Amino acid sequence: PVSQKEPTLQRIISTLANKNDEIQNFIDTLNQTLKGVQENSSNVLSELDEEFDSLYSILDEVKESMINSIKQEQARKSQELQSQLSQCNNALENSEELLEFATRSLDIKEPEEFSKKNLIFKNDVFPFNFGFIKSFLILKNASNFLSKMLSIYSKVNTWMCLWGS
């Protein structure tokens, strides 16, 4: 009885020992796999950080370039508008002088003096008309500039919103 059970028990013990070895090998494999996953994840995260740092650097360069371009354009257009404003003020001043001259001419009663003043007036009207046309064109350019600046602002704002989301 005990002797008959001994070979069976030996087989069971041997099978259990083999299974324990298999389980221990599987546990070792799982530990190695876990360690590999952790190392790989750490490497991927490190590479991702480097990539995003590089992208942030590029975006900062693009941002600075865009800011400089906008500031340069603003300075150029502001200078142009200041010049146009000065020209418009001069045209207005000339117009006011001509208006005053024309008004005074109406008070002249003598035909000969009126004709003389009228000739002077005609000579002053033509430059004024040219100045008026030039002032009109200056104002039209200013309006075009404002439209362009609004368009640029809209594009930059859209681009920044896209990158910000």
C-alpha positions, 0 to 999 in steps of 0.5 A: 500500500504505501510502497504502491503509492510512492511511485505515484506520489513521486510522479505527482511531486515531479510534475508539481516541481516542473510546473513550479519551475514553469511558473517561475520561468513565466514570472521571470519572463513577465518581470523582464517584459515589464522592465522592457515596457517601462524602459521603452516607455521612459525612452519614448517619453524622453524623445517626445519631450525633446520633439516638443521642445524642438517644436516649441522652439520653432514656433517661438521663432516663427512667432518672433518673425511674425511679430517683427514683420507686423511691427515693421509693416505697422511702422512703415504704414504709420510713417506713410499715413503721417505723411499723408495726414500732413499732405491732407492738412496742407491741402485743407489749409490751401483750400481754406485760403482759397475759400477766403480769397474767393469770398473776398473777391465777391466783395470787389465792386470794380470789374477791372479789379475783379478780373485781375483777382479772378485771374489770380483765383483761376491760377490758384484753383488748378493747383488746389484741384490737383491737391484735392485729387491727391488728398483724395487718393491719399485717403483712399490709400489709407482706407486700403491700408486699414483693410489690409491690416484688418485682414492680416490681423484676422489671419494671425488671429485665426492661425493662433487660434488653430495652434492654441486649440 
